[in-house]
């Protein structure tokens, strides 16, 4: 699995915040979120600069722009909701060295990032890397959050707030519609796994609300058809009635408003709970808040842990092969030295004897007989191969400088 195929698991509380981040900064922050969720104990996230630039479709001439983007994230960034705002740097430090960048996340942000027990949105990282507009990326996350319901609506003023569009910018709705909505609609259709249609709700001819129909582009027509069971496929309806104790009206509402996948995971979640007094009420709340996503998160985390373990094992195997190759190359060099540089070998024998006198003194050999020791070193006396190995280690240290 490549980095772009990795899942982003992003807390809904973060998605619903207004931020003054620019497009590249939001992509960087999303990558940081992805890595922090996977490895929350790590103090910093390390990336290849070239990797970042490739993922974000940047050329070598954009290197300065990348450094500027991270530098501005060390300054105070505004995170705002309707109740107030927080101003803090996203990073405490960013270090560039030798083609590598280390980003140290501000510790106060971790609780926001890791708040994914029940309310979160997930998507593949590759879905946002090719987007060229900050509005497209923000609208993608806001709609992806409600993909399971196939729709989401916003008051126009709330949508402008979430997209961080100031009062004076695109003040005319026609400009807002063209520059933000239609532009984002085209880009999401071409580059991501969702698209949308929208309806304008007017009061006194003025557009006051937008209702979005969210279309999952990765689904086949058959999958979309199966989202709501038909009358012959009544197993889901039967479970809702007999196991979750929903009445007929509640069942109709559930089947109309939620996808089959969404319903099934929340059925599973609800039935795993114990001592629920009002099972139907609890299930309806679980559906609304999507408690069942925690099951998906657990599965994703298990899969990621397996992938990380597999990567570690492959890396260990690779290092083992490299170590064996290096050891073989070293032995070949030593053997070549012994075979082809006899005079130098003879010169080294006295030093070898002196350095290993404690071991050699009990062998019964004449330690002053250089020719006999040379014959042993050349492997002509197999019963003394342990002395040859000892000498090869001596050569490795003295001649090759190996430890």
N, C-alpha and C positions, 0 to 999 in steps of 0.2 A: 504493500500500500504506500503510495507516494504521499508527500506532505499535502498536496492539493486534494487527495482523496480522503484526508482526515476529517472527522466530524468536528464541527464547532458546536459546543454545548454552552449556550449563553443564557444567563439568568434573565427572565422577563423584566425584572426590576431594572436591569441595565438597559434593555432595549427601550423601555418606556421613559427613559431620561432624555431630556434635551442636552445636546453637547455641542460645543463649538469646534469640535475636531474637523479637520479637513479630510478629504478622501483617503490620501495615503496614510494619514495618521490613524484613521478609523480601521483601515485594513491591518496596520501594524498592531493596533490594540486588540483586534479580533484574533490575530495570530498569538498574541500574548495570552489572551483568555484561553485559547485552545490548549496551550502548553501548561498553563497554571492549573487547569482542571485535571490534566493528565498527571502532573507532578507537583502537587500543591506544596510539598516540603522544600522545593528548590528555591534558593534565594534570588537567582537570576535566570533569565532565558538566553540561551546562546544560539545565534544563527549565523549562517554564511551570508555575507553581504551580497554575493553574487546570486545566492538562492532567493533572497528577498526581492532583488531587482527583477529576476526572471519571473517570479510568482506574480509580482505586481505590474508586469509588462513594462518595465522601465529599461531604458538604454544606459550605456556607460555614461552618457552626458548627464544623466539624472542622479549621479552619485551625490553631488552637492545638495540636490533637492532632498534626497533621503536623509542626509545628515541634518539638514535644516528642519525637516519634519520631526525627527526625534529630539533635536535641541529644544524645539518649541513645546514638546511634551514634558520637558523637565520644568518648564514654567507652569504657573497655575492654569489649569483647565477647568472650565465651568461644567458641572453636572447639575442639571436643574429639573425639578418637577413642579407641579402646580403649587406645592406647599412651601417651596423654598429651594435653595441651591447650596451646593458645596463647591468650594474652589480649592483645588489641590493639584500638585503635579502628579502625572501618571507614573513617572519614573523618578527615582532619587538619583540615579546615575546611568549614563549610557557610555559604554567604552568601545571605541573602534580600534582594532589592532590586527594587522596581518590578515586582512580579508574576513575577519570575524567581528561581530558586534555582540556585546553583552548588555542586556537591558535589565536593570534592577527595578522591579515593580514597587510602587509605593505601598507599604504594608497596610495602610488603611483601606486600600482597594480590594484586598483579598476577600473580605467578607461579602462584598458585592458579587465578586466573580464566583465564589464558591456557594452562593445561595441558590442551589439548584436541586434541592430535595424534592420540590413539588412543581414549581413554576419555572419552566425553561423552554427554550426553543433550540432545535438542532437543525443543522444543515451542513452540507459539504463545503469545505473551505474554498474549493474551486468555483463555487457558485458566485462568489463575490470578488474574486481576484481580477477578473476581466472587466468589471464595471468601471465606467469612466465618469460617473456622476455621483456626488455625495448623496443627492436626492434619490437616485436609483438604489443605492446601497441601503439607505435608511428605510425607504419604502419597502424594499425587499424584506428586511428583517421584521418590519411592522406587519406585513401581510403574511409572511411565513409563520409568524406567531399564531395566526388564526387559520392556517391552512386546513386544520382538522375540522373547522366549522364551515369552510368554503366561502366565508364572507366576513367582512369587517366594515364598520362605518365610522366616520369621524365627522365631528363638527369642523367646519372649514378652519376656524380659528385654532382648534386643537391640533389639526394636522400641520398647520403653519408653525405652531409652537414646537411640535415634535421634530419637524424638519429644520428648525432653527432659521426660519425665514423672517427677517425683521419686518416691521410694519410698513416701511417705505419700499421694500423690495417686492416686485411683482404685485403692486397694490391693486391693479386691475385684474379681475378674475380671469379674463381672457389671456393675459400674460402668464399668470400662474398655471392655468390649464395647459398652455402650449409648452412653456419652459420646464415645468416640473412634472405634471401628470402624464401628458402625452409622450414626452421625451423618456420618462422612466418606463412607461408602458412598452415602448418600442425596445428599449434596452433589456428589460426583464424577459420579454418574449424571445429575444434573440440569444441571450447569454445565460439564463438561469433555468431552474427546474420549475418555476411557477410563472404564470402570466396573470393578467387581470383585465376585467371589464369594469366600467364604473358608471354609476347613475348619479345625476346631479339632482339634489333635492332643493327646491326653491321655496322661498317665502316672499311674496310680493315681488316676484320676478328676480329676486336676488338669490344666488346660490349660497346656501347656509350649511349644507352637509353633503358629503360624498359617501356613497355606498359602493363598496368594492366587492365584486364577485371574483373569488380567488380560484384559479384553475391550475391543478397539478399537472404539469406537462409530462412528468415521467410516467404517469399512469396510462395504460392502454384503455381503449374505449370499453373493453370488457370489464376491466377493473373499476372504471367509473360507474358502469352499469350495476356492478355488484356492491357498490357502496351502500345502497339502501336495499335490503332484502325484499323480494317480491312475495306475493301471497303464498307461493308454493314453497318458498324458503323460510319456513316459520320457526326454525330451531332457535334463532336469536330472539324472536318475539316470545317464544315459549320460555326461554331462560329468564327474560325480563319479567315475565308474569309469575312464574312458579318459584324461582330462586331469589329474585330481587324484590318481588311482591309489588311491582308497579301496577297501577290501574291502566285501563285502556287508553285514557287520554294522555297519561304520562308516556306510555309506550309509543303512541303516535308522535308525540313531541320529540322523543329521543331519536326515533328512526328518521325523522324529517330533518333534524338539526345537526346530527353528528354522523361522521363516517363510521363504517363497519369496524375498521381497525381501532378507532377511538373508543367505540362502545365496548369492544371485546377486551381491550386492555384494562378498562375501568371495571368491567365485570370481574375479571381475574383479581384485580387489586382488592375490590370490595369483599369478595368471597374469602380472601385470605385473612381478613380482619376478624377479631374476636369480640364478643360482648357488645355488638351493635344493637341498640334497642330499636331504632327506627331505620331498618335496612334500606327501604326505598328512599327515605330522605337523605341518608348518608350516600347512597349511590348517585343520586341526582347532584349532590354537592361535588362528589368525586368527578363526575362528568364535566361539570362546569369548570372546576379548577384543574382538571386532568391529573388527578393523583396517580393514575396509572402510568404516567410518564416515568415515575421513579423505577418501575420495573424495566422500562427501556434503558434508563440510565445505568441501572445495575448491569444489564446485559452488555451495554456499550463499554462500561468500565472493565468488565471481565474480558471482553474481546480485545480491548486496548492493552490490558495486562498480559494477555496471551501473546499479542503481537510484540510487545516490548521484550517479553521473555524470549520469544523466538529470535528477535533481533540480537539480543545479548548472546544467545547461544551461537548464532551464526558468526557474530563478531569474535567470540571466544575460539570457535573453530578456525576462523581466518587467522587469528593471532597465533594459534597453535601451529598451523601450517607454515606461517611466516617464520616462526621460531625454529621449526624443524629445518626449513630451508636455510636459514641463517647458520644454524649449527652445522649443517652439511657443508655449506660453503666454507665455514671456518676450518672444518676437518680437512677439506680438500687443500686449502692453503697451507695448513701445517704439514700435511703429507707431501705436498709439492716442495716445501722448504727442506724437509728431511731427505727426500729423494734427490734433489738437484743442487743442494748447497751444503755438501758434506763437510767442507772445511769449516764453515761457520758453525755447523752442528758440533764438530769436535771441540771448537773453542768454547762452546756453551756447556759441554759436559761437566767440567770441574765446578762451574757455578751451580749447575743442577744438583750435583752430588752434595755440595755444601748446603744447599737450601733444603735438601731432603735426607740429610745424613741419618736422622733418627729412624726413618723408614727403611733406608737402604742397608743400614749396618747389620741387620739380621737376615739378609738374603744369602749370605755366604759368597757373594761376588767380590772379586778384586776391584775395588772402587777406583783404583789408580790405573786400571787397564782400560784405556780409552777405546781400543779396538773392540774389546769384548762388549763394552757398553754400547758402542756404535752398532754392533751386530744385533743386540737386543732391541735397540731403538728402531732399526730397520725391519724388525719383525722376523728375524731369522731364527730366533729361539722362542717358540710359541709358549713355553712354560713360563716365560717372563713378560707376557703381554701386559700384565698389570703395571710393570715398570715402564713399558712403552707408553701406556696411557698416561702415566704420571708425567713423563717427559713431554708429551703432547700438550698437557695442561700448562706445563712450565713454559713451553714455546708460545702458547697462546697469550700468556701474561707478559712475557719478556719481549717477544718479537712483535706480536700483533696488538698488544695493549688491551686484550680482552680481560674482563673480570671473571 
